Amino acid sequence: MPHYLLTVTASRRTNVGLQVEPTVRIKEFASRVKDTDVPLPGDRLLLLRPDTKTWWIAPLASFGLEAWQKDGLVHTRSDPADPEFTLALGGRGRPEETLPVGTEIWLADKAPTGGHRTDGWRRIIAGIASGEWYQGDPDAVDTSVVDR
């Protein structure tokens, strides 16, 4: 059964792919899916477009904590106690191409990578919680998506 990720409120092209908003609260998402179902780059995403009511398939390019380094510290716009991941779709497209607002994004249940990580969600959430993360203003520095 596919797992619901988010409903698009905005999207923009980046060097990683087509980055979408909103972010995904990881603890909430992890509570709904098996620990082995950690989305990995290359997994298939199902997109239900609101304008055509049709399903599209897109590859996952990135799904991770948006973070950057400044003065030797790692900063994130997310709350380290309740981390949120940013999702980016892969595939080629023109810089002006975006997804329609209202597009639903689902993780296919038969993803090719199959979430091959031992203790996936537990390890990821524990790693973020134990790290030295600081909330920061992403507009003050260049940001990039960092998978943890």
C-alpha positions as CSV (number, residue, x, y, z in Angstrom):
1,M,0.0,0.0,0.0
2,P,1.5,3.4,-0.9
3,H,2.4,5.8,1.9
4,Y,1.1,9.4,1.8
5,L,3.9,12.0,2.1
6,L,2.5,15.4,1.5
7,T,0.2,17.7,-0.6
8,V,2.2,20.3,-2.5
9,T,1.8,23.9,-1.4
10,A,4.8,25.2,-3.5
11,S,7.7,23.8,-5.6
12,R,10.9,25.2,-7.2
13,R,13.8,23.9,-9.2
14,T,17.1,23.5,-7.3
15,N,20.4,21.9,-8.1
16,V,19.0,18.8,-6.3
17,G,15.8,18.5,-8.3
18,L,12.3,19.8,-8.0
19,Q,12.1,20.8,-4.3
20,V,8.6,20.7,-2.9
21,E,6.9,22.2,0.2
22,P,5.7,21.6,2.8
23,T,8.3,19.6,4.7
24,V,7.5,16.1,6.1
25,R,7.5,15.7,9.9
26,I,9.6,12.6,10.3
27,K,8.4,11.3,13.6
28,E,4.8,11.4,12.4
29,F,5.6,9.8,9.1
30,A,7.7,7.1,10.8
31,S,4.8,6.2,13.1
32,R,2.7,5.3,10.0
33,V,5.3,3.2,8.0
34,K,7.6,0.2,8.7
35,D,11.1,1.0,9.9
36,T,12.4,-0.5,6.6
37,D,10.4,1.9,4.5
38,V,12.8,4.8,4.6
39,P,12.6,6.6,1.3
40,L,15.9,6.5,-0.6
41,P,17.0,8.3,-3.8
42,G,15.7,6.4,-6.8
43,D,12.5,5.2,-5.1
44,R,9.3,5.8,-7.1
45,L,6.9,8.5,-6.0
46,L,3.3,8.6,-7.1
47,L,1.9,12.0,-7.9
48,L,-1.8,12.6,-8.1
49,R,-2.2,15.8,-10.0
50,P,-5.3,17.9,-9.0
51,D,-5.7,19.5,-12.5
52,T,-6.0,16.2,-14.4
53,K,-6.9,13.7,-11.6
54,T,-4.3,11.4,-13.0
55,W,-1.3,9.6,-11.4
56,W,2.2,10.3,-12.5
57,I,5.4,8.5,-11.5
58,A,8.6,10.4,-10.5
59,P,11.9,9.3,-9.0
60,L,12.9,10.5,-5.5
61,A,16.0,12.7,-5.8
62,S,16.5,13.7,-2.2
63,F,14.7,13.3,1.2
64,G,16.6,14.8,4.0
65,L,17.2,17.4,6.7
66,E,17.8,20.8,5.2
67,A,21.0,21.9,6.9
68,W,24.1,24.1,6.5
69,Q,27.4,24.7,8.3
70,K,28.3,28.1,9.7
71,D,31.1,28.9,12.1
72,G,31.8,25.2,12.6
73,L,28.2,24.4,13.7
74,V,25.5,22.6,11.9
75,H,22.3,24.6,11.6
76,T,18.8,23.6,10.4
77,R,15.5,25.4,9.9
78,S,13.9,22.4,11.4
79,D,13.3,21.8,15.2
80,P,15.9,19.0,16.0
81,A,13.4,17.6,18.6
82,D,10.8,17.2,15.9
83,P,12.8,17.1,12.6
84,E,11.2,17.8,9.2
85,F,12.7,16.5,5.9
86,T,12.6,18.3,2.6
87,L,11.7,16.3,-0.5
88,A,13.0,16.8,-4.0
89,L,11.8,15.0,-7.1
90,G,14.3,13.9,-9.7
91,G,14.0,14.1,-13.5
92,R,14.8,16.8,-16.0
93,G,12.8,19.9,-16.4
94,R,13.0,23.5,-17.4
95,P,13.7,25.9,-14.5
96,E,10.2,27.4,-14.7
97,E,8.5,24.0,-14.5
98,T,6.8,23.3,-11.1
99,L,4.1,21.0,-9.7
100,P,0.6,22.3,-9.4
101,V,-0.4,23.3,-5.9
102,G,-2.6,20.5,-4.5
103,T,-0.6,17.6,-6.0
104,E,-0.5,14.7,-3.6
105,I,2.8,12.8,-3.3
106,W,2.9,9.2,-2.2
107,L,5.8,6.8,-1.7
108,A,5.2,3.7,-3.8
109,D,4.9,0.5,-1.7
110,K,7.1,-1.4,-4.1
111,A,10.0,1.1,-4.2
112,P,13.0,-0.3,-6.1
113,T,15.4,0.4,-3.2
114,G,13.0,-1.1,-0.7
115,G,14.3,1.1,2.1
116,H,17.4,-1.1,2.7
117,R,18.5,0.3,6.0
118,T,18.7,-1.5,9.3
119,D,16.8,0.3,12.1
120,G,16.1,3.0,9.5
121,W,13.7,5.4,11.2
122,R,15.0,4.7,14.7
123,R,18.6,5.3,13.6
124,I,17.8,8.5,11.7
125,I,15.7,10.1,14.5
126,A,18.2,9.1,17.2
127,G,21.1,10.5,15.1
128,I,19.3,13.8,14.7
129,A,18.3,14.0,18.4
130,S,21.9,13.2,19.5
131,G,23.5,15.6,17.2
132,E,24.6,19.1,17.9
133,W,22.0,20.9,15.7
134,Y,21.1,24.5,16.0
135,Q,18.1,26.2,14.6
136,G,19.1,29.0,12.3
137,D,17.9,31.5,9.7
138,P,18.4,29.9,6.2
139,D,18.2,33.2,4.5
140,A,21.4,34.3,6.2
141,V,23.5,31.7,4.4
142,D,23.4,29.3,1.4
143,T,21.5,26.1,2.2
144,S,21.6,22.6,0.8
145,V,19.8,19.4,1.6
146,V,21.9,17.0,3.7
147,D,20.7,13.4,4.1
148,R,21.3,12.1,7.6
